[in-house]
Amino acid sequence: MKTRIALAAASMLLASVAARADEIKVLASGALQEIGHELLPQFEKASGHKVTVTWTGTVKIKERIEAGEVFDLVIVGAPEVEKYMADGKMLAGTRVDLAKSGVGVAVKAGAPKPNISSGEAVKKAILTAKAVAYSSGPSGVYVQALFQKLGIAEEIKAKSKQTPPGSRVGQYLARGEAELGFQQISELMHEPGVDYVGPLPPDIQNYTNYSSGIGSAAKSQVAARSLQAFLSAPAAAEVIRKNGMEPSR
């Protein structure tokens, strides 16, 4: 009830300050897709702005930005946002942190769930699995480093698969192309055809902070800032948590 009241209050504020209806072009990490599907319609209704989103992976976002694509807002890992600002691709000082996500583990729906209570247990599960899949985004970069840390990178090289940019590990699990999958929790917990096992244990967990920044050539800067404010407001926290992330604030 409190969340609905807070969202309603935020909606009234947005409606009162919106000078005109703009289209906000957004490039966003697929890790926040479920969150966006719930919150963006609320923002559009409250503000009168239209949000057009391309949900894709970090690699694809980088390619589009470097190719000179004009966007109003980008939502991706914080290190990438800082780099884009340093390179002049985003306006300095426009970074707003939205949510942080840990790495999760999943298996095909109905398959036995492995013990992932410790780093050693995860190592055993990886070695036991016939095939392991991980993403090409921030979680995948970390998982590759984790394989090295656990001392099994070479041993599992032949059976590990990195998914293409923009695709979800759960799709590989659902098709039986992998027995064990690693990706951001938000991208595993609602994926059809898979069972979410849980987060990596604390001794080997890693968090990605997802941030937003406004493009240096943005056509709808004011509207983009209002979207940042909406997504980072306390009223959005319940939706963020429900989808496997934690609010950054």
C-alpha positions as CSV (number, residue, x, y, z in Angstrom):
1,M,0.0,0.0,0.0
2,K,2.8,2.4,0.9
3,T,4.5,1.7,-2.4
4,R,1.4,2.4,-4.3
5,I,0.8,5.7,-2.5
6,A,4.5,6.7,-3.0
7,L,4.2,5.9,-6.7
8,A,1.0,7.8,-7.0
9,A,2.7,10.8,-5.3
10,A,5.6,10.6,-7.7
11,S,3.2,10.3,-10.6
12,M,1.4,13.5,-9.6
13,L,4.7,15.4,-9.3
14,L,5.8,14.2,-12.7
15,A,2.5,15.2,-14.2
16,S,2.7,18.7,-12.6
17,V,6.2,19.4,-13.9
18,A,6.0,17.9,-17.4
19,A,6.0,20.9,-19.9
20,R,5.6,18.8,-23.0
21,A,5.5,15.2,-24.1
22,D,8.9,14.0,-25.4
23,E,10.2,10.7,-26.7
24,I,13.0,9.3,-24.6
25,K,15.3,7.0,-26.5
26,V,17.0,4.5,-24.1
27,L,19.7,1.9,-24.5
28,A,19.5,-0.5,-21.5
29,S,21.0,-3.6,-20.2
30,G,18.7,-6.6,-20.4
31,A,19.4,-7.3,-16.7
32,L,16.8,-4.5,-15.9
33,Q,14.2,-5.6,-18.5
34,E,11.6,-7.0,-16.1
35,I,12.0,-3.9,-13.9
36,G,11.5,-1.7,-16.9
37,H,8.5,-3.5,-18.1
38,E,6.8,-2.7,-14.8
39,L,8.0,0.8,-14.1
40,L,8.2,2.4,-17.5
41,P,4.5,2.3,-18.3
42,Q,3.9,4.0,-14.9
43,F,6.4,6.7,-15.8
44,E,4.8,7.2,-19.3
45,K,1.3,7.5,-17.8
46,A,2.4,10.0,-15.1
47,S,4.7,12.2,-17.3
48,G,3.1,12.0,-20.7
49,H,6.5,11.1,-22.2
50,K,7.0,8.1,-24.4
51,V,9.9,5.8,-23.6
52,T,11.4,3.8,-26.5
53,V,13.9,1.2,-25.1
54,T,16.4,-1.1,-26.8
55,W,17.1,-3.9,-24.3
56,T,20.4,-5.6,-25.1
57,G,23.7,-6.7,-23.7
58,T,26.6,-4.5,-22.6
59,V,28.7,-5.4,-25.7
60,K,25.9,-4.4,-28.1
61,I,25.3,-1.2,-26.2
62,K,29.0,-0.3,-26.5
63,E,28.9,-1.1,-30.3
64,R,25.9,1.2,-30.8
65,I,27.4,4.1,-28.8
66,E,30.7,3.8,-30.5
67,A,29.0,3.8,-33.9
68,G,27.6,7.2,-33.1
69,E,24.0,6.3,-32.4
70,V,22.1,9.2,-30.7
71,F,20.3,8.3,-27.5
72,D,18.9,10.1,-24.5
73,L,19.6,7.7,-21.7
74,V,21.8,4.6,-21.3
75,I,21.5,2.1,-18.5
76,V,24.5,-0.1,-18.1
77,G,27.2,-1.0,-15.6
78,A,28.6,1.9,-13.7
79,P,32.2,1.5,-15.0
80,E,30.9,1.7,-18.6
81,V,28.9,4.9,-17.7
82,E,32.0,6.5,-16.3
83,K,34.0,5.5,-19.4
84,Y,31.4,7.0,-21.7
85,M,31.5,10.2,-19.8
86,A,35.3,10.4,-19.9
87,D,35.1,9.8,-23.7
88,G,32.5,12.5,-24.2
89,K,29.7,10.1,-25.2
90,M,27.7,11.1,-22.1
91,L,27.2,14.4,-20.3
92,A,29.5,14.7,-17.3
93,G,27.7,14.7,-14.0
94,T,24.6,12.9,-15.2
95,R,25.3,9.5,-13.7
96,V,22.5,8.3,-11.5
97,D,22.8,4.8,-9.9
98,L,19.7,2.7,-10.1
99,A,20.2,-0.9,-8.9
100,K,22.8,-3.5,-8.1
101,S,22.6,-7.2,-8.9
102,G,24.5,-10.3,-7.8
103,V,25.3,-13.3,-9.9
104,G,22.9,-16.2,-9.8
105,V,22.8,-19.9,-10.6
106,A,20.1,-21.8,-12.5
107,V,19.4,-25.2,-14.0
108,K,16.9,-26.5,-16.5
109,A,13.4,-26.7,-15.1
110,G,12.9,-30.0,-13.2
111,A,16.6,-30.8,-13.1
112,P,18.3,-31.6,-9.7
113,K,19.5,-28.4,-8.0
114,P,23.1,-28.5,-7.0
115,N,24.5,-27.4,-3.6
116,I,25.8,-23.9,-4.0
117,S,26.2,-23.1,-0.3
118,S,29.9,-22.3,-0.6
119,G,32.6,-21.5,-3.1
120,E,33.8,-25.1,-2.8
121,A,30.3,-26.4,-3.4
122,V,29.9,-24.3,-6.5
123,K,33.3,-25.5,-7.8
124,K,32.1,-29.1,-7.4
125,A,28.9,-28.3,-9.2
126,I,30.8,-26.8,-12.1
127,L,33.1,-29.8,-12.4
128,T,30.2,-32.2,-12.2
129,A,28.0,-30.5,-14.8
130,K,28.3,-31.7,-18.4
131,A,28.1,-28.2,-19.8
132,V,28.2,-24.7,-18.2
133,A,26.9,-21.4,-19.7
134,Y,27.6,-17.8,-18.7
135,S,26.8,-14.5,-20.2
136,S,28.9,-12.0,-22.3
137,G,28.0,-9.2,-19.9
138,P,29.4,-8.1,-16.6
139,S,28.4,-11.3,-14.8
140,G,30.1,-13.4,-17.5
141,V,33.3,-11.4,-17.2
142,Y,33.3,-12.1,-13.5
143,V,32.5,-15.8,-13.9
144,Q,35.4,-16.2,-16.3
145,A,37.7,-14.7,-13.6
146,L,36.0,-16.9,-11.0
147,F,36.9,-20.1,-13.0
148,Q,40.5,-18.9,-12.9
149,K,40.3,-18.2,-9.1
150,L,38.9,-21.6,-8.5
151,G,41.7,-23.2,-10.5
152,I,39.4,-24.9,-13.0
153,A,39.5,-22.7,-16.1
154,E,41.5,-25.1,-18.2
155,E,39.7,-28.1,-16.9
156,I,36.3,-26.9,-17.9
157,K,37.3,-24.9,-21.1
158,A,35.8,-27.5,-23.4
159,K,32.4,-27.6,-21.7
160,S,31.9,-23.9,-20.9
161,K,29.9,-21.7,-23.2
162,Q,29.7,-17.9,-23.3
163,T,26.4,-16.8,-24.7
164,P,26.2,-14.2,-27.5
165,P,25.7,-10.5,-26.5
166,G,22.0,-9.8,-25.7
167,S,21.0,-13.4,-25.2
168,R,20.1,-15.1,-21.9
169,V,21.8,-18.0,-20.3
170,G,18.4,-19.5,-19.4
171,Q,17.6,-20.1,-23.1
172,Y,20.6,-22.5,-23.2
173,L,19.5,-24.2,-20.1
174,A,15.9,-24.6,-21.3
175,R,17.2,-26.2,-24.6
176,G,19.4,-28.6,-22.8
177,E,22.6,-27.1,-24.2
178,A,23.9,-26.5,-20.7
179,E,23.3,-28.1,-17.3
180,L,24.4,-25.2,-15.1
181,G,24.1,-21.5,-15.9
182,F,25.4,-18.2,-14.4
183,Q,24.0,-14.7,-15.0
184,Q,22.6,-11.7,-13.2
185,I,19.9,-12.9,-10.8
186,S,17.2,-10.7,-12.5
187,E,17.9,-12.5,-15.8
188,L,17.5,-16.0,-14.4
189,M,14.6,-15.9,-11.9
190,H,11.8,-15.2,-14.4
191,E,13.2,-17.0,-17.4
192,P,10.9,-19.8,-18.7
193,G,12.1,-23.3,-18.8
194,V,14.6,-22.9,-16.0
195,D,14.7,-23.2,-12.2
196,Y,16.6,-20.5,-10.3
197,V,18.8,-22.2,-7.7
198,G,20.0,-19.1,-5.9
199,P,22.7,-16.5,-5.7
200,L,26.4,-17.3,-5.5
201,P,27.4,-17.7,-1.9
202,P,29.0,-14.6,-0.1
203,D,32.6,-15.9,-0.4
204,I,32.5,-15.7,-4.2
205,Q,29.6,-13.3,-4.9
206,N,30.1,-10.3,-7.1
207,Y,27.8,-7.3,-7.6
208,T,27.2,-5.1,-10.6
209,N,26.0,-1.6,-10.0
210,Y,23.7,-0.5,-12.9
211,S,23.8,3.2,-13.6
212,S,22.2,5.6,-16.0
213,G,23.7,8.5,-17.9
214,I,22.4,11.1,-20.5
215,G,23.9,11.1,-24.0
216,S,26.0,14.1,-25.0
217,A,23.7,14.6,-28.1
218,A,20.5,13.8,-26.3
219,K,17.4,15.4,-27.8
220,S,15.3,15.0,-24.6
221,Q,17.6,15.8,-21.8
222,V,15.0,17.2,-19.4
223,A,12.7,14.3,-19.9
224,A,15.6,11.9,-19.5
225,R,16.5,13.4,-16.2
226,S,12.9,13.0,-15.0
227,L,13.1,9.3,-16.0
228,Q,16.3,8.9,-14.0
229,A,14.6,10.5,-11.0
230,F,11.6,8.2,-11.3
231,L,13.7,5.0,-11.6
232,S,15.9,6.0,-8.7
233,A,13.1,7.1,-6.3
234,P,12.4,5.2,-3.1
235,A,9.0,4.3,-4.6
236,A,10.7,2.1,-7.2
237,A,12.5,0.0,-4.6
238,E,9.8,-2.7,-4.2
239,V,9.8,-3.4,-7.9
240,I,13.5,-3.6,-8.0
241,R,13.7,-6.0,-5.2
242,K,11.0,-8.2,-6.6
243,N,13.1,-8.7,-9.7
244,G,16.2,-9.9,-7.9
245,M,18.1,-6.6,-7.5
246,E,18.7,-4.1,-4.7
247,P,18.2,-0.3,-5.0
248,S,21.4,1.6,-5.3
249,R,20.1,4.2,-2.8
